[in-house]
Amino acid sequence: MDAIQHRIQDMPPTPAHEFRADIPDIFQRLIDKALAKNTNDRYKTGADMAGDLSLVYDFIRLADG
């Protein structure tokens, strides 16, 4: 259990592109903010996160079109 706690508290999460190479950088920034170690760096509300998700959606949609 200590190893899991250490990984969560002290190590950065595995970048999303290691799971899927086609993850846009803008989505990684959203993930990084959501998982920030310092709570002051995270989203304050679900609405804030939804706004950024909307921007990511627009970015992906425009890139495909």
N, C-alpha and C positions, 0 to 999 in steps of 0.2 A: 504494500500500500504506500510506503514511503516513496518508492520510485515513481509511482503514478502522481502523487502529490507534488514531488519535485518537478516532474515534467510539466504539469499544469501551471505551477507557480513560477517557475524559473526559466523554462525553455520556450522559444517561440513555436507556434504551431507549424506543422508541415505546410509549405505553400501549396495552394490548390493546383498549380500547374504540374505538380508532381503526381497528381491523380489524373488530371486531364490537361493535356498540353494546349488545348484551345481555349482555356479560361482567359478572358481578357484581363489586362492589368487593372482596369477600373473595378472589376468585380473583386479582385484580390485586395484592393484598398478598402472596399466595403467589409470584407471578411476580417481584415486586420483591425479595423475600427471596432467591429462587433466583439472581437476576442481580445481587445487591449487589456494588458495586465493592470494598468491603472484605470480605475473606474471613471476618473474624470475625463479620460480620453475616449470612452465608449459613447454610444448613442444614449441620449437622455430619455428619449421616448421611442415607442414603436413607430409613431408617425414620422419621426426624423429618419429612421431607418427605411421606412416605406418610401419616403421622398428620394433617398439615394438609390433604392432598388428601381424606382421608376426611371431615374437617369440611366442606370445600367441597362434597363430594358430598351430605352430609346437608343442608346449607343449600339447595342447588339442589333436591333432592328435596322438602323441606318447602315450598319456595316454589311448586313446581308442584302440590302436592297440596292 
